[in-house]
Amino acid sequence: MNESTAQRGKIMLVGLGPGSPEHMTARARAAIAEADTVIGYATYIKLVADLLEGKEVIKKGMTEELDRAVEALERAGRGRRVALVSSGDAGVYGMAGPTFEVLFQAGWNPASGIEVEIVPGASALNSCAALVGAPLTHDFCAISLSDLLTPWPVIARRLDAAAAADFVVALYNPKSGRRTGQILEAQRLFLAHRRPDTPVAVVKSAYRAKQRLEFTTLDRMADCDIGMLSTVLIGNSQTFVRNGLMVTPRGYGNKYEVSSGETLDGERAGRSLSAGLDGWLAEVRSSGESAEALARRHALPLAYVCEVLGERWPGPVAETFCPGTGPSLPHPAPGATFSQGEKGSGHGFLGRAGKSPHRYETAEIDGLWRAMRERRDMRHFLPDPLPEGTIEHLVEAAHIAPSVGFMQPWRFLRIKDADLRRRIHGLVEEERLRTAEVLPSRNAEFRRVKIEGILDCAEVLVCALMPGREAHIVGRRTLPQMDIASVGCAIQNMWLAARAEGIGLGWVSFFDPQALAGLLGMPEGAEPVAILCIGRVAAFYPRPMFEDAGWGQRLPLDQILFDDRWPAGAGGTPTAY
């Protein structure tokens, strides 16, 4: 069979809904019927066992999502039609996300190669809400308590923010055999903002044989029978339970007399509430109250209230005031991704010990430390182009870096040719696979790690050592490697400047230097040391990716700072393989 007649492979990301056959969509059934191969977590495979006759079936374990996606890609690449099934909706804590990550890492795009279809299904959020009444009629959000892939401080900040903002909240993955403390911590965070008698519904195995519903209150929530098949629905300040039904009012009572439908005094049908944006702006601007008092009264960030009033914002971190509970966790400045506590205790340290006349302002020091703390080696990028002049601005930051003997050994090649970019990616992929082969352990796990974004980012630069470096002797006579150390300073400068501008940068070192030098026509003596991926990102990683994936942890200072002599027994940083 030649390429023109070969069947094009397809991956169908199928949401099965809550689990009962009658709640599965017709398209989900048809997609499974069309499939040659069905892949999924063993429990989900059981839900569609009657639809699998004559098909290749691949069952995977609970934490093997990437393996499922890789299996689907491999079979679709051979022209097979693959149904990759998830309970609920594939795009809500399901297989859609990891599958696209694997596809993009493999160089896939929608215009070519394997076809991808997402088949929606009713998520646990919808299914559980339908069983208990109408708890989601007003603003709500979903938060997973699983910390297998997300650091607990990130989850805790989201819980705290949702609780303070009075969202109805659906807790996914609330508890498992090994994860028993997370639901208790969630309860603790919510009780800081909500009444103890706030309605809660716990739904287990919705629309399945062992379905179980339990109504309770926030202060007794953790005593319920909660497991991995449970979803916990926490009401907001207006939610009530009546006649066995949990209901969150939409807010019609703010504008209308519900029994008659008549508009209340001061309100107009079809228009914003009198306390909507325009009315609220008029009220606060004419109130005569200070920004601090208004922020406290309305539980809003001080920075936002200052902007509304046209006043100067007093500092880089403003507190959110929550009436009745006192100040909550500090509210980060726009674009911030870390809480105050994560930024470290080093801000302005020398200022506390005795100010130097050359010291920067505290806000400037905070900004410098924030850039250092939040700098990340990025691998995931958005396709958006960067503003004109961005690359020149970042290279200027690199060029003001220190260099041994002021040799300025760095040279940058801006890769504009798309074919050349693909060939560079090919060199990186070859070295990635070679690295995986020589690892003493975790080989398969490493192959699944995304190490670059060359084909995704807006710009690619190659940083190289210049030829003729041997002529620069000052500071290098006994340490010739200081040329690479100098380049490292330049790239760090660029990294910090990019992070301050909200731009992602990733440093790729997986390549054969001679092969890359030859591809780019470098003269003898020049040596590439970095491929730099630069572009906009959806979000910066909360922690370094290898740390997040369990490949290592940042060492404490007492393991890297010694007095006078190297202590006995102090060795190197241990490897994770």
Secondary structure, 3 states (H helix, E strand, C coil): CCCCCCCCCEEEEEECECCCHHHCCHHHHHHHHHCCEEEEEHHHHHHCHHHCCCCEEEEECCCCHHHHHHHHHHHHCCCCEEEEEECECCCCCCCHHHHHHHHHHCCCECCECCEEEEECCCCHHHHHHHHHEECCCCCEEEEECCCCCCCHHHHHHHHHHHHHCCCEEEEECCCCCCCCCHHHHHHHHHHCCCCCCCEEEEEECCCCCCCEEEEEEHHHHHHCCCCCCEEEEECCCCCEEECCEEECCCCHHHCECCCCCCECCCCCCCCCCCCCHHHHHHHHHCCCCCHHHHHHHHCCEHHHHHHHHCCCCCCCCEEEEECCCEEEEEECCCCCCCCHHHHCCCCCHHHHHCCCCCCCCHHHHHHHHHHHHHCCECCCCCCCCCCCCHHHHHHHHHHCCCCHHHCCCEEEEEECCHHHHHHHHHHHHHHHHHHHHHCCCCHHHHHCCCCCCCCCCCEEEEEEECCCHHHCCCCCCCCCCHHHHHHHHHHHHHHHHHHHCCCEEEEECCCCHHHHHHHCCCCCCCEEEEEEEEECCCCCCCCCHHHHCCCCCCCCHHHCCCCCCCCCCCCCCCCCC
